[in-house]
Amino acid sequence: MAIQLDDIDIRLLAELQEDADRTNVELARLAGLSPAATLHRVRRLKESGVIRVIRAEVDPAAAGFPLQVYVTTTLTRHDPRSSRVFDDLIRTLPQVIAADNVAGETDYLLTVVARDVAELQAVLASLATRGGQRLVTYLRLEEIKPPSRLPLAPTTAVPERPARRRRSRAPGRAPDASLSRTGRGARPGRVLIPNGLRCPPGHRFR
């Protein structure tokens, strides 16, 4: 289930996706919050699972892995044990830096890095011995678009305080004197006569 995000959450996530090395003070300045409020917001985003991990993105070629390939494979058998054995293998192979179970003509899409062809062949052999078949390798030639930040949008708005409504009188209607003359403005011991009530001659209210 998606987590409710407001404008401030979106701003913090956008800045962290752009540069995860930002300090809390810098984030607070960019979000327009105090450092304490910013720290609380980021901690809440981590605890809710919106932020899974904050880490550095390393260039494989610059780090000594000139070969980067995408490998698709299907399983020989589609039972829980075979899937578990293959999943455990790809989690333990350090050259497999990303793996997804997909729907369609293939079962898995893997991202594999290698220092040379020999290392790549060793990875493919390991996959084949643990149930992988129909291994197809796609050599990555050039990065067209690097991993980008999510196109986030607020899922909840900051509530606004409703404006007070002033009571208005009906047009052309005068205030009722019988209602306005209450005990607050009357003298003690004096009887108030409502408007429109006529008294007989010589009659006195007690």
N, C-alpha and C positions, 0 to 999 in steps of 0.2 A: 504494500500500500504506500502511495506517495506521501511524503511528509509535507505538511503545510509550510509554505515559505512566503515571507513578505518581502517588501522592497529592500529592507536592510540586509536580510539573509542573502538575497540575490546579489547585492553589491559586494558583500564579503566573499561569496563564492566566486564571483567574477574576478576579483582581485587575487584571490588565492590560486585560481586556475591560471591566471596570467603569470604570477610569480609567487610560488609557494614559500619563498625565502623571506617574504616581507615580515617585519617585526610587528608585534602587537601594537606598538605606538603608531607605526605607520598605517596599519589597518584602521586604527581608531580615527586617525585624521582623515583618511579617505572615506570612511563610512559616516563621519560626523557623530561619533559616539565617544564616550569616555573610555579609557583603556580597560577599566574594570568591566564595563558593559560589553565591550568588544570581546574580551576574554571569555565571558559567560556565553556569548552568542556562539563563538567558535567551538567551545566545549560542548554546547548543546547539539551543534551540527555533527560533531564527531560521535557523541553518544547515541544519536538517533540513526547513525549509519549513512547520512548524506555524504559526509566526508569519510571515505574508507581509510585512506592513508595519505600522508604528505611525504613525498620523496623526490629525489632528483632524477631527471631524465638524462640518461647517458647515451652518447652517440656510439653505436656499435662499431662502426668503422674506425673512429678515432681511438676506441679502446682496444683495437686489435682483432676485431671480428669482421673482416671484409665481406664474408659470405653471409647473406641474409636471405632465407628462402621461406616460401609458404608450402606446407605439405598437407595434402588431403589424403585421408585414409578411411577405409571401412573395416569393420571387425569381421573376423571369420565366423564367429558365433555371437548371437545377440541374446545373451542371458546375463543375469546379474553378476555372476562370478567372473565371466570373461570381461565385462565392462569394468569391474572393480580392479582386476589385474592390470588392464591397459591404463586405466586412470592413475593407478599408483605409479606405473612406469613413467608416464609423462610428467608427473609431479616431481620425480626424483632426478630426471635428466636436466642438468643445468643449461644445456644448449637450447632446450625448449623454453622460450621466454614468454609464450602466450599460447593458450589452447582453449578451444571452444568445441562443445558438442553441438552439432548443427543438424537441421532437418534437410532432406533432399536426397540427392544421389550419393552423397558421402556422409560419413558419421562424424568425422573430426576435421577441424581446420587448425593447423599448428603453425606457429611462427618459430623458426629455428635459426640460430646463428652458429657460425663455425669459423675457425681460424683458417682452415684449408679444406680441400676436397676430401682428404682422408678422414678428417673429423666428421664431416657431414655423412660420409658413407657409414661410419660407425653408428651414428645416431639412427640412420634409416634401417640398419641391420637390427638394432635393438627393438625398434618398433615392429619389424616383421616377425621377430621371434616371440613376441608377446601378444600375437593375435591380430596385428595390423596387416591388411592386404590391400591390393590395388593402390599402392603408394604412388601418388603423383606429386612431383616437385615443381614449383614455380619459382624461378630465380627473380629476386627483386632487383630491378635495374636502377630505378630512381624514385625518390620520394616526391610525390606531386603535392600532397597536402599533409603536413604533420598533424599529429593528434591535437585536436582543437578543443576548446572549452565548450561545454554544453550550452545550447541556446535556451537558457533558463528564463522563466517568466513567473511572476508572483502567483501563488495559488490562494492567497488570502490577503485582504486589504487591511490596513491599519484602521481600526474603528475610529470614527469621528464623533465628537460629542455633539448630540443633537441640540439645535438652537431652541431657546425658550420661546414659546408662543404666547403672545400677550392677548388677553381677553379683550375683545372689542364689543362695543354696544351696537345694537341693531340701529340702522339709520333712522333718524327722526324719533327715536324713542327716548323719553326723558326718564331719569331715575325715579323710582317709586319712593315717595317721601315716607310712606308708611313702613318701608323696609329699611330706609336709611336712618330713621329716627329710632334708634335702639336704646337699650338701657345704658349704653356707654356714654351717650351725650345727654341723657335725661337727668333731671334733678331727682334726688331721693324723695319719695313720697308723692311725686307728681304723676298723675295718670295721663297717658298719651292717648289721644283720640285719633283713630285711623282716618285718613282722608276719605271724604264722601259719606261719612256717617253723620246724620243730622240728629240733634237732641231736641226733645220737646221743650217748650218754654218752661223755665223754672226748674228743670231737671239737672241734678248734679251727680257726677260720677264719684264714687267713693272707693 
